[in-house]
């Protein structure tokens, strides 16, 4: 293993630990973000389905 690979491995582990600590510390906010993201995805999927349905009905 070369030095760059070892450095990337160490930085990756540090980032994983930092991210896990951040998620644990701000857990209620993380849950709200996930709920919001689900809502946004549902909204975009609905718009997409409505647009495709409109095009298919038009034919």
C-alpha angles and dihedrals in degrees: 000000000000126000095257092053091049091048092050090049092052093046090048092052091048091050091048091051092046092049092048090050091048092050091048094047095047098034098139091051091047090053090051091050091051091049090050092048091052089051092050092049091049091050093049092046090051092051090048093049092046091050094048091045091051091051092048093047090049091060 
